[in-house]
Amino acid sequence: PSGWWPGETSLEVIVGAILTQNTSWRNVELALARLKKEGALSVERLTRIGEEQLADWIRPAGYYRIKARRLKNFFHFLQEEYQGRIGALIEQPLEKLREQLLGIRGVGPETADSILLYALGKPTFVVDTYTHRIFSRHHLVPEETDYEELRSYFMGALPEEVPLFNEFHALIVRTGKTYCRKKAPLCGDCPLGDMGMERQINNNQ
């Protein structure tokens, strides 16, 4: 097992899911380390801390003012709806909670599904840039397939099991980073080979 997503606690995974928007995980780690150093990685501190102070501490993650506002939006939601209890989130049904998360300003489908799967243990599939790139390049889905369509593709094709979704996504990320690069992909070395191309040819015969 790949053990993806990185994070020691549900809270850390939630914060990381918001911080990782448009940046590398290395930058997220620097921001998380600063929050830990300041003793700020708790629901109570993140709820009460001023937005400007929070922005300064998460500066390594980039777009720090925007992300500080998004973090504050999430923790305002958590306080208002669930009295600041992450455990209360876990008790909610998947679709209800997903709809609530998507209603938070700054939380899109990928961030919401990352929180649901990796922080709260809900069986939802996370779609990212690597997922779309790999499966469209192999002609398994049309290039214009959007997030919800691709998520539904996996949710319908795989058993709804958290460990499976976790590992499947981790392997997609690894394949995307190592082989299916945006520029100069290593198609000849890719473990997927021409799987999609063969399937496309067979479907057309």
Summary of the structure (lengths in Angstrom):
residues: 205
radius of gyration: 18.3
end to end distance: 37.7
largest distance: 62.4
contacts: 607
relative contact order: 0.11
helix: 65%
strand: 0%
